[in-house]
Amino acid sequence: MTLSIAELLQTHRGENFSLHERFLNSQMVKVLKTIGYDRVYTKAQGPYLYDDQGNEYLDLLSGFGVFALGRNHPKVKAALLEVLADDLPDLVQMDVSLLAGLLAQKLIQNTPEPLTRVFFCNSGAEAVEAAIKFARYTTGRSRILYCHHAFHGLTMGALSLNGEPIFRQGFGPLLPDCEAVPFNDLKALERALQERETAAFIVEPIQGKGVNLPADDYLPEAARLCRKYGALFVADEVQTGLGRTGRLWAVEHWGVEPDMLLMAKALSGGFVPVGAVAMTARIMDKVFNRMDRAVVHGSTFSKNNLAMAAGLAFFTVLEEEDLIANAARQGQALLEGLSALVDKYEFLQEVRGKGLMLALEFGKPQSFKLKAAWSLLETANKGLFSQMITIPLFKRHRILSQVAGHGMNVVKFLPPLVIGAKDVAWIVNACDQVLADCHQVPGAIWDLGKTLAGHALKAKQTA
């Protein structure tokens, strides 16, 4: 019997939620149904998703940054089909891969100067795990510093560097000798470093949870302090890297040269998981310092031909379509268009970001009626107002977005780098309309707010 994926999809069309409810995470199904995100998507192209009713949606999640090129880019598909058609030897293990060598060469040609070696893995979390191990072995120290509100992944080592308590609860004890310092606080960082027990400081140049930007002197000075006290400076660019912020790497905005640079997500071209750690020769040569240590760290599927081809195709598209410049241009237009709404609407406090990584932060209004409505939601659950933005954006304007972190009134936009002026106008106009509705109290959107508050209070009572 021949397997036909097309026939399977057609036969079981619409069973997405029932299958997940029975065999996967039923709570995720409950969440999606509660907030009205239970769509059946049947097609995707570029920055757009299409449901079984033919409706077009603008995806501002990009699979959490995976789809920097949009979905189903023809040049990435062509590269993968070529690999499959050529029957190449793959994962021989007692061998070295040509495609892996070529992608490593491409990466080093495009990373800060001190970085000359690459380790491949399958994900951002795996890149973080590798960085922890490499830093400890290279320095002979054990402590790893990270920032409050950081997100570095959900495997055990990466989770130990996670600054959001909700992800950590119940999974301890976590990796020992990991210490959090406040983001953007150089004095706190130096106090921790000056004990000379730190192997590495691992930091997102722009924090994904909340889209928190550093002060202009923070990252350069943090790197200098690390070198002063013998620690490695590690830039986690899993989400900020590969063109997202209008530069190839976010650290370029501040002229920072890390000892290790972590990447994943977009490098996949949107098809095959791949992660990497670019590092100095000193680190690579210290960890793999003898022939009997050639296999002390690895990842079985990490250099598979499809992943390597996807990474090479990603760079081809990024360069040929000038997507870094497009991210800077469209990101600036989006930042300006959304920032113009701050003076127009009381709830909107700030719009911030770089390139196509943006956040809208909401806060307590001044007028009495709006203040009372705000307090109702905040009493039920901190950060609930953000859902009153994302849900109407999705249901009324077909824009898929997310709250930027647990318990915060920040909405995050992470569009594909391929969006154009039409999409920017779509986003700004939709936000304008949703915010206008939020300022009508009472109103239909506040009926949604009462429903959300009711769910939140019920959840607290049953917790």
C-alpha positions as a Markdown table, in Angstrom:
| # | Residue | x | y | z |
|---|---|---|---|---|
| 1 | Met | 0.0 | 0.0 | 0.0 |
| 2 | Thr | 1.4 | 3.4 | -1.0 |
| 3 | Leu | 1.3 | 6.2 | 1.5 |
| 4 | Ser | -0.3 | 9.3 | 0.2 |
| 5 | Ile | 0.0 | 12.3 | 2.5 |
| 6 | Ala | -2.4 | 14.3 | 0.3 |
| 7 | Glu | -5.1 | 11.5 | 0.7 |
| 8 | Leu | -4.5 | 11.4 | 4.5 |
| 9 | Leu | -5.0 | 15.1 | 4.8 |
| 10 | Gln | -8.1 | 15.1 | 2.6 |
| 11 | Thr | -9.6 | 12.1 | 4.4 |
| 12 | His | -9.1 | 13.5 | 7.9 |
| 13 | Arg | -9.6 | 17.2 | 7.1 |
| 14 | Gly | -11.0 | 19.1 | 10.0 |
| 15 | Glu | -9.9 | 16.5 | 12.6 |
| 16 | Asn | -7.0 | 18.6 | 13.9 |
| 17 | Phe | -8.5 | 19.5 | 17.2 |
| 18 | Ser | -10.2 | 16.1 | 18.0 |
| 19 | Leu | -6.9 | 14.3 | 17.3 |
| 20 | His | -4.9 | 16.7 | 19.5 |
| 21 | Glu | -7.5 | 16.5 | 22.2 |
| 22 | Arg | -7.3 | 12.7 | 22.3 |
| 23 | Phe | -3.6 | 12.1 | 21.8 |
| 24 | Leu | -1.6 | 15.3 | 22.4 |
| 25 | Asn | -1.9 | 18.4 | 24.7 |
| 26 | Ser | -5.7 | 18.7 | 25.3 |
| 27 | Gln | -5.1 | 21.9 | 27.4 |
| 28 | Met | -3.7 | 23.6 | 24.3 |
| 29 | Val | -6.9 | 22.7 | 22.4 |
| 30 | Lys | -8.9 | 24.2 | 25.3 |
| 31 | Val | -7.0 | 27.4 | 25.1 |
| 32 | Leu | -7.4 | 27.8 | 21.4 |
| 33 | Lys | -11.1 | 27.1 | 21.5 |
| 34 | Thr | -11.6 | 29.5 | 24.5 |
| 35 | Ile | -10.0 | 32.5 | 22.7 |
| 36 | Gly | -11.5 | 31.6 | 19.3 |
| 37 | Tyr | -8.3 | 30.6 | 17.6 |
| 38 | Asp | -9.6 | 27.2 | 16.5 |
| 39 | Arg | -9.2 | 27.6 | 12.8 |
| 40 | Val | -8.4 | 24.9 | 10.3 |
| 41 | Tyr | -5.5 | 26.1 | 8.1 |
| 42 | Thr | -5.2 | 24.4 | 4.8 |
| 43 | Lys | -2.5 | 26.5 | 2.9 |
| 44 | Ala | 0.3 | 29.0 | 3.6 |
| 45 | Gln | 2.4 | 31.2 | 1.4 |
| 46 | Gly | 4.8 | 33.9 | 2.4 |
| 47 | Pro | 3.5 | 35.9 | 5.4 |
| 48 | Tyr | -0.1 | 34.6 | 4.9 |
| 49 | Leu | -2.2 | 31.6 | 6.2 |
| 50 | Tyr | -5.4 | 30.4 | 4.6 |
| 51 | Asp | -8.2 | 28.6 | 6.4 |
| 52 | Asp | -10.7 | 26.0 | 5.1 |
| 53 | Gln | -13.1 | 28.9 | 4.3 |
| 54 | Gly | -10.6 | 30.6 | 2.1 |
| 55 | Asn | -9.9 | 33.5 | 4.5 |
| 56 | Glu | -6.4 | 35.1 | 4.4 |
| 57 | Tyr | -4.6 | 35.8 | 7.7 |
| 58 | Leu | -1.4 | 37.8 | 8.3 |
| 59 | Asp | 0.9 | 35.8 | 10.5 |
| 60 | Leu | 2.8 | 38.1 | 13.0 |
| 61 | Leu | 4.1 | 35.1 | 15.0 |
| 62 | Ser | 6.2 | 33.6 | 12.2 |
| 63 | Gly | 6.2 | 30.3 | 14.1 |
| 64 | Phe | 8.1 | 32.3 | 16.9 |
| 65 | Gly | 10.6 | 33.5 | 14.4 |
| 66 | Val | 11.0 | 30.4 | 12.3 |
| 67 | Phe | 9.4 | 31.7 | 9.1 |
| 68 | Ala | 11.7 | 34.7 | 8.5 |
| 69 | Leu | 11.4 | 34.0 | 4.8 |
| 70 | Gly | 7.6 | 33.4 | 5.0 |
| 71 | Arg | 6.2 | 30.0 | 4.5 |
| 72 | Asn | 7.0 | 27.6 | 1.6 |
| 73 | His | 9.6 | 29.7 | -0.1 |
| 74 | Pro | 10.1 | 28.2 | -3.6 |
| 75 | Lys | 13.9 | 28.5 | -3.5 |
| 76 | Val | 14.2 | 26.6 | -0.2 |
| 77 | Lys | 11.7 | 24.0 | -1.4 |
| 78 | Ala | 13.8 | 23.6 | -4.6 |
| 79 | Ala | 17.0 | 23.1 | -2.6 |
| 80 | Leu | 15.4 | 20.4 | -0.4 |
| 81 | Leu | 13.9 | 18.6 | -3.4 |
| 82 | Glu | 17.3 | 18.5 | -5.0 |
| 83 | Val | 18.8 | 16.9 | -1.9 |
| 84 | Leu | 16.1 | 14.3 | -1.9 |
| 85 | Ala | 16.4 | 13.6 | -5.6 |
| 86 | Asp | 20.2 | 13.1 | -5.5 |
| 87 | Asp | 20.2 | 10.2 | -3.0 |
| 88 | Leu | 23.1 | 11.7 | -1.1 |
| 89 | Pro | 24.9 | 9.9 | 1.7 |
| 90 | Asp | 23.6 | 11.3 | 4.9 |
| 91 | Leu | 24.6 | 11.1 | 8.6 |
| 92 | Val | 27.3 | 8.6 | 7.9 |
| 93 | Gln | 28.7 | 9.7 | 11.3 |
| 94 | Met | 32.2 | 8.2 | 10.7 |
| 95 | Asp | 32.6 | 10.9 | 8.1 |
| 96 | Val | 32.3 | 14.7 | 7.7 |
| 97 | Ser | 29.6 | 16.3 | 5.7 |
| 98 | Leu | 30.4 | 18.6 | 2.7 |
| 99 | Leu | 27.1 | 20.5 | 3.1 |
| 100 | Ala | 27.8 | 21.1 | 6.8 |
| 101 | Gly | 31.2 | 22.4 | 5.9 |
| 102 | Leu | 29.8 | 24.8 | 3.3 |
| 103 | Leu | 27.1 | 26.1 | 5.7 |
| 104 | Ala | 29.7 | 26.6 | 8.5 |
| 105 | Gln | 31.8 | 28.5 | 6.0 |
| 106 | Lys | 28.9 | 30.7 | 5.1 |
| 107 | Leu | 28.1 | 31.4 | 8.8 |
| 108 | Ile | 31.6 | 32.4 | 9.7 |
| 109 | Gln | 31.8 | 34.7 | 6.7 |
| 110 | Asn | 28.8 | 36.5 | 8.2 |
| 111 | Thr | 29.5 | 36.6 | 11.9 |
| 112 | Pro | 31.6 | 39.0 | 14.0 |
| 113 | Glu | 35.4 | 38.6 | 13.4 |
| 114 | Pro | 36.5 | 36.6 | 16.5 |
| 115 | Leu | 34.1 | 33.8 | 15.6 |
| 116 | Thr | 35.8 | 31.2 | 13.4 |
| 117 | Arg | 34.3 | 27.8 | 14.3 |
| 118 | Val | 30.8 | 26.3 | 14.3 |
| 119 | Phe | 28.9 | 23.6 | 16.2 |
| 120 | Phe | 25.6 | 22.4 | 14.6 |
| 121 | Cys | 22.6 | 21.2 | 16.6 |
| 122 | Asn | 18.9 | 20.9 | 16.1 |
| 123 | Ser | 17.3 | 23.8 | 18.0 |
| 124 | Gly | 17.9 | 27.0 | 19.9 |
| 125 | Ala | 17.6 | 25.1 | 23.2 |
| 126 | Glu | 20.3 | 22.7 | 22.1 |
| 127 | Ala | 22.5 | 25.6 | 21.2 |
| 128 | Val | 22.1 | 26.9 | 24.7 |
| 129 | Glu | 22.9 | 23.5 | 26.2 |
| 130 | Ala | 26.1 | 23.4 | 24.1 |
| 131 | Ala | 27.0 | 26.9 | 25.2 |
| 132 | Ile | 26.7 | 26.0 | 28.9 |
| 133 | Lys | 28.9 | 22.9 | 28.5 |
| 134 | Phe | 31.5 | 24.7 | 26.3 |
| 135 | Ala | 31.7 | 27.7 | 28.7 |
| 136 | Arg | 32.2 | 25.5 | 31.7 |
| 137 | Tyr | 34.9 | 23.4 | 30.0 |
| 138 | Thr | 36.7 | 26.3 | 28.5 |
| 139 | Thr | 36.9 | 28.4 | 31.7 |
| 140 | Gly | 37.1 | 25.7 | 34.3 |
| 141 | Arg | 34.3 | 27.5 | 36.1 |
| 142 | Ser | 30.7 | 26.5 | 36.8 |
| 143 | Arg | 28.5 | 29.6 | 37.3 |
| 144 | Ile | 26.3 | 30.7 | 34.4 |
| 145 | Leu | 24.7 | 34.2 | 34.6 |
| 146 | Tyr | 21.5 | 35.1 | 32.9 |
| 147 | Cys | 18.9 | 37.9 | 33.1 |
| 148 | His | 15.5 | 38.3 | 34.8 |
| 149 | His | 12.7 | 37.7 | 32.2 |
| 150 | Ala | 15.1 | 35.9 | 29.9 |
| 151 | Phe | 14.0 | 33.0 | 27.7 |
| 152 | His | 16.6 | 30.5 | 26.5 |
| 153 | Gly | 14.6 | 27.4 | 25.9 |
| 154 | Leu | 12.8 | 24.6 | 27.9 |
| 155 | Thr | 15.2 | 21.7 | 28.1 |
| 156 | Met | 16.7 | 21.2 | 31.5 |
| 157 | Gly | 19.9 | 23.3 | 31.1 |
| 158 | Ala | 18.2 | 26.0 | 29.1 |
| 159 | Leu | 15.3 | 26.1 | 31.6 |
| 160 | Ser | 17.8 | 26.7 | 34.4 |
| 161 | Leu | 18.5 | 30.0 | 32.6 |
| 162 | Asn | 14.9 | 30.9 | 32.2 |
| 163 | Gly | 13.9 | 34.1 | 33.9 |
| 164 | Glu | 10.2 | 33.5 | 33.8 |
| 165 | Pro | 9.0 | 31.5 | 36.9 |
| 166 | Ile | 6.0 | 30.0 | 35.3 |
| 167 | Phe | 8.2 | 27.8 | 33.0 |
| 168 | Arg | 10.3 | 26.6 | 35.9 |
| 169 | Gln | 7.6 | 25.7 | 38.5 |
| 170 | Gly | 7.6 | 22.0 | 39.4 |
| 171 | Phe | 10.5 | 21.0 | 37.2 |
| 172 | Gly | 13.3 | 21.4 | 39.8 |
| 173 | Pro | 15.8 | 20.9 | 41.0 |
| 174 | Leu | 17.3 | 22.6 | 38.0 |
| 175 | Leu | 21.0 | 22.9 | 37.0 |
| 176 | Pro | 23.0 | 24.2 | 39.9 |
| 177 | Asp | 25.1 | 27.3 | 39.9 |
| 178 | Cys | 22.9 | 29.4 | 37.6 |
| 179 | Glu | 22.3 | 33.0 | 38.8 |
| 180 | Ala | 20.0 | 35.7 | 37.5 |
| 181 | Val | 20.9 | 39.4 | 37.3 |
| 182 | Pro | 18.6 | 42.2 | 36.2 |
| 183 | Phe | 18.6 | 43.1 | 32.5 |
| 184 | Asn | 20.2 | 46.5 | 31.8 |
| 185 | Asp | 21.9 | 46.6 | 35.2 |
| 186 | Leu | 25.7 | 46.8 | 34.8 |
| 187 | Lys | 26.4 | 47.2 | 38.5 |
| 188 | Ala | 24.6 | 44.0 | 39.3 |
| 189 | Leu | 26.4 | 42.2 | 36.5 |
| 190 | Glu | 29.8 | 43.4 | 37.7 |
| 191 | Arg | 29.0 | 42.4 | 41.3 |
| 192 | Ala | 28.3 | 38.9 | 40.1 |
| 193 | Leu | 31.3 | 38.7 | 37.8 |
| 194 | Gln | 33.9 | 40.1 | 40.2 |
| 195 | Glu | 33.9 | 36.9 | 42.3 |
| 196 | Arg | 35.6 | 35.4 | 39.3 |
| 197 | Glu | 33.6 | 32.2 | 39.4 |
| 198 | Thr | 31.5 | 32.8 | 36.3 |
| 199 | Ala | 32.0 | 30.7 | 33.2 |
| 200 | Ala | 29.6 | 32.8 | 31.0 |
| 201 | Phe | 27.0 | 35.5 | 30.9 |
| 202 | Ile | 24.3 | 34.4 | 28.4 |
| 203 | Val | 22.0 | 37.2 | 27.2 |
| 204 | Glu | 19.5 | 38.0 | 24.5 |
| 205 | Pro | 20.5 | 41.3 | 22.9 |
| 206 | Ile | 16.8 | 42.1 | 22.9 |
| 207 | Gln | 14.7 | 40.1 | 25.3 |
| 208 | Gly | 12.0 | 38.1 | 23.6 |
| 209 | Lys | 9.6 | 38.2 | 26.6 |
| 210 | Gly | 8.5 | 41.8 | 26.5 |
| 211 | Val | 10.8 | 42.9 | 23.7 |
| 212 | Asn | 13.0 | 44.7 | 26.2 |
| 213 | Leu | 15.7 | 46.7 | 24.6 |
| 214 | Pro | 19.1 | 47.3 | 26.2 |
| 215 | Ala | 20.5 | 50.8 | 27.0 |
| 216 | Asp | 23.1 | 51.8 | 24.4 |
| 217 | Asp | 26.0 | 51.1 | 26.6 |
| 218 | Tyr | 24.7 | 47.9 | 28.2 |
| 219 | Leu | 25.9 | 45.1 | 25.8 |
| 220 | Pro | 29.3 | 46.7 | 25.0 |
| 221 | Glu | 30.0 | 47.2 | 28.6 |
| 222 | Ala | 28.7 | 43.8 | 29.6 |
| 223 | Ala | 31.1 | 42.2 | 27.1 |
| 224 | Arg | 34.0 | 44.3 | 28.5 |
| 225 | Leu | 33.2 | 43.3 | 32.0 |
| 226 | Cys | 33.1 | 39.6 | 31.0 |
| 227 | Arg | 36.5 | 39.8 | 29.6 |
| 228 | Lys | 37.8 | 41.8 | 32.5 |
| 229 | Tyr | 36.7 | 39.0 | 35.0 |
| 230 | Gly | 37.5 | 36.0 | 32.7 |
| 231 | Ala | 33.9 | 35.0 | 31.8 |
| 232 | Leu | 32.6 | 34.3 | 28.3 |
| 233 | Phe | 30.1 | 36.7 | 26.7 |
| 234 | Val | 27.4 | 34.6 | 24.9 |
| 235 | Ala | 24.8 | 36.3 | 22.7 |
| 236 | Asp | 21.6 | 34.3 | 22.3 |
| 237 | Glu | 20.4 | 35.4 | 18.9 |
| 238 | Val | 18.0 | 32.5 | 18.4 |
| 239 | Gln | 15.2 | 34.9 | 17.9 |
| 240 | Thr | 16.9 | 38.3 | 17.2 |
| 241 | Gly | 19.4 | 37.0 | 14.7 |
| 242 | Leu | 19.5 | 36.4 | 10.9 |
| 243 | Gly | 18.0 | 39.7 | 9.9 |
| 244 | Arg | 15.1 | 40.0 | 12.4 |
| 245 | Thr | 16.2 | 43.4 | 13.8 |
| 246 | Gly | 17.3 | 45.0 | 10.5 |
| 247 | Arg | 20.8 | 43.8 | 10.9 |
| 248 | Leu | 22.1 | 40.3 | 10.3 |
| 249 | Trp | 22.8 | 40.0 | 14.1 |
| 250 | Ala | 21.3 | 42.2 | 16.7 |
| 251 | Val | 24.7 | 42.7 | 18.4 |
| 252 | Glu | 25.7 | 44.7 | 15.3 |
| 253 | His | 23.5 | 47.6 | 16.5 |
| 254 | Trp | 25.9 | 48.0 | 19.4 |
| 255 | Gly | 29.2 | 46.9 | 17.9 |
| 256 | Val | 29.5 | 43.9 | 20.2 |
| 257 | Glu | 31.7 | 40.9 | 19.5 |
| 258 | Pro | 30.6 | 37.9 | 21.5 |
| 259 | Asp | 32.7 | 34.8 | 22.4 |
| 260 | Met | 29.7 | 32.6 | 21.3 |
| 261 | Leu | 26.7 | 33.5 | 19.2 |
| 262 | Leu | 23.7 | 31.2 | 19.3 |
| 263 | Met | 21.3 | 30.8 | 16.3 |
| 264 | Ala | 18.4 | 28.6 | 15.2 |
| 265 | Lys | 14.8 | 29.2 | 14.1 |
| 266 | Ala | 15.1 | 31.3 | 10.8 |
| 267 | Leu | 18.2 | 29.3 | 9.7 |
| 268 | Ser | 15.8 | 26.4 | 9.0 |
| 269 | Gly | 14.3 | 28.3 | 6.0 |
| 270 | Gly | 11.0 | 27.3 | 7.7 |
| 271 | Phe | 11.4 | 23.6 | 6.9 |
| 272 | Val | 14.1 | 21.6 | 8.7 |
| 273 | Pro | 15.1 | 22.3 | 12.3 |
| 274 | Val | 18.7 | 23.5 | 12.7 |
| 275 | Gly | 20.6 | 25.4 | 15.3 |
| 276 | Ala | 24.2 | 26.4 | 15.6 |
| 277 | Val | 26.8 | 27.9 | 17.9 |
| 278 | Ala | 29.4 | 30.1 | 16.3 |
| 279 | Met | 32.5 | 30.5 | 18.6 |
| 280 | Thr | 36.1 | 31.5 | 18.8 |
| 281 | Ala | 38.8 | 29.0 | 17.9 |
| 282 | Arg | 39.9 | 29.1 | 21.5 |
| 283 | Ile | 36.6 | 27.6 | 22.7 |
| 284 | Met | 36.4 | 24.9 | 20.0 |
| 285 | Asp | 40.0 | 23.9 | 20.5 |
| 286 | Lys | 39.7 | 23.7 | 24.2 |
| 287 | Val | 36.6 | 21.5 | 24.2 |
| 288 | Phe | 37.8 | 19.2 | 21.4 |
| 289 | Asn | 41.5 | 19.2 | 22.4 |
| 290 | Arg | 42.5 | 15.6 | 21.7 |
| 291 | Met | 41.5 | 12.9 | 19.3 |
| 292 | Asp | 39.8 | 10.9 | 22.1 |
| 293 | Arg | 37.7 | 14.0 | 22.8 |
| 294 | Ala | 36.4 | 14.4 | 19.2 |
| 295 | Val | 33.0 | 13.0 | 20.3 |
| 296 | Val | 32.6 | 14.5 | 23.8 |
| 297 | His | 29.6 | 16.6 | 22.5 |
| 298 | Gly | 27.4 | 16.1 | 19.5 |
| 299 | Ser | 23.9 | 15.7 | 18.2 |
| 300 | Thr | 22.8 | 12.8 | 16.1 |
| 301 | Phe | 20.7 | 14.6 | 13.4 |
| 302 | Ser | 22.5 | 17.9 | 13.6 |
| 303 | Lys | 24.3 | 18.0 | 10.3 |
| 304 | Asn | 21.8 | 16.2 | 8.2 |
| 305 | Asn | 21.8 | 17.2 | 4.5 |
| 306 | Leu | 18.3 | 18.6 | 4.5 |
| 307 | Ala | 19.0 | 20.9 | 7.4 |
| 308 | Met | 22.3 | 22.1 | 5.9 |
| 309 | Ala | 20.7 | 22.7 | 2.5 |
| 310 | Ala | 17.9 | 24.6 | 4.2 |
| 311 | Gly | 20.5 | 26.8 | 5.9 |
| 312 | Leu | 22.3 | 27.5 | 2.7 |
| 313 | Ala | 19.1 | 28.3 | 0.8 |
| 314 | Phe | 18.1 | 30.6 | 3.6 |
| 315 | Phe | 21.2 | 32.7 | 3.1 |
| 316 | Thr | 20.7 | 32.7 | -0.7 |
| 317 | Val | 17.1 | 34.1 | -0.3 |
| 318 | Leu | 18.1 | 36.6 | 2.4 |
| 319 | Glu | 20.8 | 38.1 | 0.2 |
| 320 | Glu | 19.0 | 37.9 | -3.2 |
| 321 | Glu | 15.8 | 39.5 | -1.9 |
| 322 | Asp | 17.6 | 42.0 | 0.3 |
| 323 | Leu | 15.5 | 41.0 | 3.3 |
| 324 | Ile | 17.6 | 42.6 | 6.0 |
| 325 | Ala | 17.1 | 46.0 | 4.4 |
| 326 | Asn | 13.4 | 45.2 | 4.0 |
| 327 | Ala | 13.2 | 44.3 | 7.7 |
| 328 | Ala | 14.8 | 47.6 | 8.6 |
| 329 | Arg | 12.6 | 49.6 | 6.2 |
| 330 | Gln | 9.2 | 47.9 | 7.0 |
| 331 | Gly | 10.1 | 47.8 | 10.7 |
| 332 | Gln | 10.7 | 51.5 | 10.8 |
| 333 | Ala | 7.4 | 52.2 | 8.9 |
| 334 | Leu | 5.5 | 49.9 | 11.3 |
| 335 | Leu | 7.2 | 51.5 | 14.4 |
| 336 | Glu | 6.3 | 55.0 | 13.1 |
| 337 | Gly | 2.7 | 54.0 | 12.2 |
| 338 | Leu | 2.0 | 52.4 | 15.6 |
| 339 | Ser | 3.8 | 55.0 | 17.6 |
| 340 | Ala | 1.5 | 57.6 | 16.1 |
| 341 | Leu | -1.4 | 55.8 | 18.0 |
| 342 | Val | 0.2 | 56.5 | 21.4 |
| 343 | Asp | -1.1 | 60.1 | 21.7 |
| 344 | Lys | -4.4 | 59.0 | 20.3 |
| 345 | Tyr | -5.3 | 56.2 | 22.8 |
| 346 | Glu | -4.9 | 56.2 | 26.6 |
| 347 | Phe | -4.4 | 52.5 | 26.9 |
| 348 | Leu | -1.3 | 52.5 | 24.6 |
| 349 | Gln | 1.7 | 53.5 | 26.6 |
| 350 | Glu | 4.7 | 52.7 | 24.3 |
| 351 | Val | 5.7 | 51.1 | 21.0 |
| 352 | Arg | 9.2 | 49.8 | 20.8 |
| 353 | Gly | 11.5 | 47.5 | 18.9 |
| 354 | Lys | 14.1 | 47.1 | 16.2 |
| 355 | Gly | 13.4 | 45.9 | 12.7 |
| 356 | Leu | 10.6 | 43.5 | 12.6 |
| 357 | Met | 10.6 | 42.7 | 16.3 |
| 358 | Leu | 8.1 | 45.1 | 17.9 |
| 359 | Ala | 6.0 | 45.4 | 21.1 |
| 360 | Leu | 3.0 | 47.5 | 22.0 |
| 361 | Glu | 2.9 | 48.1 | 25.8 |
| 362 | Phe | -0.5 | 48.9 | 27.4 |
| 363 | Gly | -1.1 | 50.6 | 30.8 |
| 364 | Lys | -3.5 | 52.1 | 33.2 |
| 365 | Pro | -5.5 | 55.0 | 31.5 |
| 366 | Gln | -6.2 | 58.4 | 33.2 |
| 367 | Ser | -10.0 | 58.8 | 32.6 |
| 368 | Phe | -12.3 | 57.4 | 35.3 |
| 369 | Lys | -14.4 | 55.1 | 33.1 |
| 370 | Leu | -11.5 | 53.6 | 31.4 |
| 371 | Lys | -9.5 | 53.2 | 34.6 |
| 372 | Ala | -12.4 | 51.3 | 36.2 |
| 373 | Ala | -12.6 | 48.9 | 33.2 |
| 374 | Trp | -8.9 | 48.4 | 33.3 |
| 375 | Ser | -8.9 | 47.6 | 37.0 |
| 376 | Leu | -11.7 | 45.0 | 36.5 |
| 377 | Leu | -9.4 | 43.0 | 34.1 |
| 378 | Glu | -6.2 | 43.5 | 36.2 |
| 379 | Thr | -8.0 | 42.3 | 39.3 |
| 380 | Ala | -9.1 | 39.1 | 37.5 |
| 381 | Asn | -5.6 | 38.4 | 36.0 |
| 382 | Lys | -2.6 | 40.6 | 35.5 |
| 383 | Gly | -2.0 | 41.1 | 31.8 |
| 384 | Leu | -5.5 | 40.2 | 30.7 |
| 385 | Phe | -6.0 | 43.5 | 28.8 |
| 386 | Ser | -3.5 | 42.3 | 26.1 |
| 387 | Gln | -5.9 | 39.5 | 25.2 |
| 388 | Met | -8.5 | 42.2 | 24.4 |
| 389 | Ile | -6.1 | 43.3 | 21.7 |
| 390 | Thr | -4.9 | 40.0 | 20.3 |
| 391 | Ile | -8.3 | 38.3 | 20.1 |
| 392 | Pro | -10.1 | 41.1 | 18.1 |
| 393 | Leu | -7.0 | 41.5 | 15.9 |
| 394 | Phe | -7.4 | 37.8 | 15.0 |
| 395 | Lys | -11.1 | 37.4 | 14.8 |
| 396 | Arg | -12.0 | 40.7 | 13.2 |
| 397 | His | -8.9 | 41.6 | 11.3 |
| 398 | Arg | -7.4 | 38.2 | 10.7 |
| 399 | Ile | -4.0 | 39.1 | 12.2 |
| 400 | Leu | -2.3 | 36.4 | 14.2 |
| 401 | Ser | -0.2 | 37.8 | 17.1 |
| 402 | Gln | 0.6 | 37.0 | 20.7 |
| 403 | Val | 1.0 | 38.4 | 24.2 |
| 404 | Ala | 4.7 | 39.0 | 24.8 |
| 405 | Gly | 5.0 | 37.2 | 28.1 |
| 406 | His | 3.1 | 35.8 | 31.1 |
| 407 | Gly | 1.4 | 38.5 | 33.2 |
| 408 | Met | 2.4 | 41.5 | 31.1 |
| 409 | Asn | 0.3 | 43.9 | 29.1 |
| 410 | Val | 2.6 | 43.7 | 26.0 |
| 411 | Val | 1.6 | 42.5 | 22.6 |
| 412 | Lys | 4.5 | 41.3 | 20.4 |
| 413 | Phe | 4.7 | 41.4 | 16.6 |
| 414 | Leu | 7.3 | 39.2 | 14.9 |
| 415 | Pro | 6.4 | 39.3 | 11.2 |
| 416 | Pro | 8.2 | 37.5 | 8.4 |
| 417 | Leu | 10.9 | 39.6 | 6.8 |
| 418 | Val | 9.1 | 39.5 | 3.5 |
| 419 | Ile | 6.2 | 41.7 | 4.5 |
| 420 | Gly | 5.5 | 44.9 | 2.4 |
| 421 | Ala | 3.8 | 48.3 | 2.7 |
| 422 | Lys | 0.4 | 46.7 | 2.2 |
| 423 | Asp | 0.9 | 44.5 | 5.3 |
| 424 | Val | 2.2 | 47.4 | 7.4 |
| 425 | Ala | -0.9 | 49.4 | 6.5 |
| 426 | Trp | -3.1 | 46.3 | 7.4 |
| 427 | Ile | -1.4 | 46.1 | 10.8 |
| 428 | Val | -1.6 | 49.8 | 11.7 |
| 429 | Asn | -5.2 | 50.2 | 10.6 |
| 430 | Ala | -6.3 | 47.0 | 12.5 |
| 431 | Cys | -4.5 | 48.2 | 15.7 |
| 432 | Asp | -6.1 | 51.6 | 15.3 |
| 433 | Gln | -9.6 | 50.1 | 15.0 |
| 434 | Val | -9.1 | 47.7 | 17.9 |
| 435 | Leu | -7.8 | 50.4 | 20.2 |
| 436 | Ala | -10.7 | 52.6 | 19.3 |
| 437 | Asp | -13.1 | 49.9 | 20.3 |
| 438 | Cys | -11.3 | 49.4 | 23.6 |
| 439 | His | -11.9 | 53.0 | 24.4 |
| 440 | Gln | -15.7 | 52.5 | 24.0 |
| 441 | Val | -16.9 | 51.6 | 27.5 |
| 442 | Pro | -19.3 | 49.9 | 27.7 |
| 443 | Gly | -19.0 | 48.2 | 24.3 |
| 444 | Ala | -18.8 | 44.9 | 22.5 |
| 445 | Ile | -15.1 | 44.5 | 23.1 |
| 446 | Trp | -15.7 | 44.9 | 26.9 |
| 447 | Asp | -18.2 | 42.0 | 26.8 |
| 448 | Leu | -15.2 | 40.0 | 25.6 |
| 449 | Gly | -13.2 | 41.4 | 28.6 |
| 450 | Lys | -15.9 | 40.3 | 31.0 |
| 451 | Thr | -15.8 | 36.8 | 29.5 |
| 452 | Leu | -12.0 | 36.6 | 29.8 |
| 453 | Ala | -12.2 | 37.9 | 33.4 |
| 454 | Gly | -14.7 | 35.3 | 34.3 |
| 455 | His | -12.5 | 32.5 | 32.9 |
| 456 | Ala | -9.5 | 33.9 | 34.8 |
| 457 | Leu | -11.3 | 34.0 | 38.1 |
| 458 | Lys | -12.7 | 30.5 | 37.6 |
| 459 | Ala | -9.2 | 29.3 | 36.9 |
| 460 | Lys | -7.9 | 30.9 | 40.1 |
| 461 | Gln | -10.7 | 29.2 | 42.1 |
| 462 | Thr | -9.9 | 25.8 | 40.8 |
| 463 | Ala | -6.1 | 26.1 | 40.9 |
